[in-house]
Amino acid sequence: MPPSTITASKFLSLLLRHKPEEVGLTLDHEGWAVIDDIVRLTARSRMPLTRALIEVVTATNDKQRFVLSADGLRIRANQGHSIAVDLGLEPRDPPEVLFHGTATRFLASILRQGLIKGTRQHVHLSADQGTAMRVGQRHGEPVVLRIDAGAMHRSGHPFFLSANGVWLCEWVPLAFLTVVR
């Protein structure tokens, strides 16, 4: 039975953002993988992926986590990597306010050290509070943090905008965040 698009999306996230070695996949320095390699290497895995399924997942993922190359031969994740890749993002001026959704169980730690990227390459920020709330709900009882991105940027912190509209930064110092709830 072929995997559902949700299951396939989660498996692609694992391969393209965290553990390409799970199936012996190689990503280039920009995080691109050859689709034919994914199909071949997953054929005997716990989750066989076809080109058609990869294309459907890419086209229908509500968060637009993945992008196909212009020639349609390669795929990569837009952000969220815990492995080193260079997405080629240029610094951008952020909006004055951004948001971060998380679970309440992480709040005490955040209020001690600010928002850190942990195992990922960047901290992920949303342009609106609703999106941040939905992100936080995925991890437990949600809490939303308001980020004074304009002031943070003016104090020298660079921001990047991923291809799917997620704002990225290295970390958010405590001085620039407020708990919204």
VMD Tcl script that draws the C-alpha trace (Angstrom):
set ca {
  {0.00 0.00 0.00}
  {1.51 3.38 -0.94}
  {2.15 5.86 1.86}
  {-0.22 8.75 2.45}
  {0.95 12.22 1.47}
  {1.28 13.16 5.16}
  {3.44 10.12 5.90}
  {5.46 10.69 2.73}
  {5.95 14.37 3.67}
  {7.26 13.40 7.10}
  {9.65 10.89 5.55}
  {10.86 13.45 2.99}
  {11.42 15.91 5.86}
  {13.53 13.31 7.63}
  {15.60 12.64 4.51}
  {15.96 16.23 3.26}
  {16.28 18.06 6.58}
  {17.80 15.69 9.10}
  {18.97 12.19 8.13}
  {19.65 11.59 4.42}
  {21.90 8.73 5.52}
  {18.80 6.82 6.64}
  {18.55 5.49 3.07}
  {22.06 6.36 1.85}
  {20.95 9.59 0.18}
  {23.48 12.31 -0.63}
  {22.53 15.99 -0.57}
  {24.67 18.60 -2.28}
  {25.98 21.59 -0.28}
  {22.75 23.50 -0.99}
  {20.55 20.67 0.27}
  {19.41 19.38 -3.14}
  {18.78 15.68 -3.72}
  {18.21 13.97 -7.06}
  {14.62 12.70 -7.16}
  {15.59 9.54 -9.05}
  {18.06 8.77 -6.23}
  {15.30 9.14 -3.63}
  {13.03 6.83 -5.61}
  {15.78 4.24 -6.08}
  {17.06 4.38 -2.49}
  {13.62 4.24 -0.85}
  {12.30 1.43 -3.08}
  {13.19 -1.21 -0.49}
  {12.82 1.00 2.57}
  {9.99 1.24 5.09}
  {8.56 4.03 2.93}
  {8.95 3.61 -0.83}
  {8.55 6.96 -2.57}
  {7.69 7.42 -6.23}
  {8.32 10.47 -8.37}
  {4.56 11.02 -8.62}
  {4.14 10.92 -4.83}
  {7.09 13.29 -4.31}
  {5.55 15.74 -6.82}
  {2.13 15.55 -5.11}
  {3.68 16.09 -1.66}
  {5.65 19.08 -2.95}
  {2.62 20.63 -4.66}
  {0.10 20.05 -1.88}
  {2.06 20.55 1.35}
  {0.30 23.40 3.13}
  {3.58 24.69 4.56}
  {5.40 24.41 1.22}
  {8.25 22.61 2.95}
  {9.84 21.45 -0.29}
  {10.74 22.91 -3.66}
  {11.56 21.22 -6.95}
  {14.42 22.52 -9.07}
  {13.50 24.42 -12.23}
  {14.25 21.32 -14.33}
  {12.16 19.09 -12.01}
  {15.05 16.68 -11.41}
  {15.93 17.66 -7.83}
  {14.18 18.52 -4.58}
  {15.17 20.21 -1.33}
  {13.60 21.41 1.90}
  {13.02 25.16 2.12}
  {14.19 25.39 5.75}
  {14.31 23.44 9.00}
  {17.58 21.60 8.48}
  {19.52 20.10 11.37}
  {22.31 19.26 8.92}
  {24.60 21.83 7.36}
  {23.32 23.13 4.02}
  {23.65 26.51 2.34}
  {20.23 27.63 1.15}
  {21.78 30.72 -0.44}
  {19.55 33.07 1.55}
  {20.42 36.74 1.58}
  {19.80 38.93 4.66}
  {16.47 40.77 4.50}
  {14.83 43.56 6.47}
  {12.13 41.86 8.58}
  {8.76 43.32 9.50}
  {8.72 45.20 12.81}
  {7.02 42.28 14.57}
  {7.30 38.53 14.04}
  {5.96 35.61 16.09}
  {7.16 32.24 17.32}
  {4.87 29.40 18.35}
  {6.02 26.77 20.78}
  {4.70 24.58 23.59}
  {4.31 25.90 27.13}
  {6.68 23.20 28.40}
  {9.56 25.05 26.67}
  {8.66 28.49 28.00}
  {10.78 28.45 31.19}
  {13.91 27.60 29.19}
  {13.13 30.27 26.58}
  {12.64 32.88 29.30}
  {16.13 32.03 30.65}
  {18.11 31.99 27.41}
  {15.98 33.48 24.64}
  {15.01 31.52 21.53}
  {17.84 29.29 20.40}
  {18.01 27.21 17.26}
  {18.81 23.98 19.07}
  {19.77 21.34 16.53}
  {18.44 23.35 13.58}
  {20.29 25.91 11.49}
  {17.89 28.73 12.38}
  {15.10 29.84 14.68}
  {11.81 29.87 12.71}
  {9.51 32.88 12.96}
  {6.05 33.57 11.54}
  {4.71 36.78 10.08}
  {1.37 36.36 11.87}
  {0.17 35.23 15.25}
  {-2.27 32.64 13.87}
  {0.46 30.71 12.08}
  {2.62 30.80 15.20}
  {-0.30 29.43 17.24}
  {-0.76 26.52 14.80}
  {2.96 25.74 14.98}
  {2.85 25.78 18.78}
  {-0.16 23.42 18.82}
  {1.89 20.76 17.03}
  {4.15 20.50 20.07}
  {1.63 20.55 22.94}
  {-0.23 23.30 24.76}
  {0.66 26.33 22.64}
  {2.17 29.64 23.58}
  {2.98 32.47 21.18}
  {5.95 34.77 21.54}
  {6.07 38.24 20.01}
  {9.45 39.13 18.55}
  {10.49 42.78 18.21}
  {12.20 41.92 14.92}
  {12.66 45.51 13.76}
  {14.60 46.51 16.88}
  {16.49 43.24 16.83}
  {17.49 43.81 13.21}
  {18.55 47.42 13.90}
  {20.79 46.12 16.69}
  {22.69 43.98 14.19}
  {20.89 40.63 14.06}
  {20.45 39.38 10.48}
  {17.16 37.90 9.27}
  {16.49 35.67 6.28}
  {13.28 34.79 4.46}
  {12.94 31.21 3.22}
  {11.31 30.41 -0.11}
  {8.09 29.44 1.68}
  {7.78 32.64 3.72}
  {9.26 31.51 7.03}
  {11.49 34.12 8.67}
  {14.79 32.77 9.97}
  {17.44 34.06 12.37}
  {20.31 32.64 14.42}
  {18.68 33.29 17.80}
  {16.36 35.71 19.57}
  {17.79 37.34 22.69}
  {15.41 37.60 25.61}
  {15.32 41.41 25.35}
  {13.43 41.14 22.04}
  {10.64 38.73 22.98}
  {7.38 38.99 24.84}
  {4.96 36.22 25.78}
  {1.59 36.78 24.05}
  {-0.05 33.46 25.08}
}
mol new
graphics top color blue
foreach p $ca { graphics top sphere $p radius 0.5 }
foreach p [lrange $ca 0 end-1] q [lrange $ca 1 end] { graphics top cylinder $p $q radius 0.2 }
display resetview
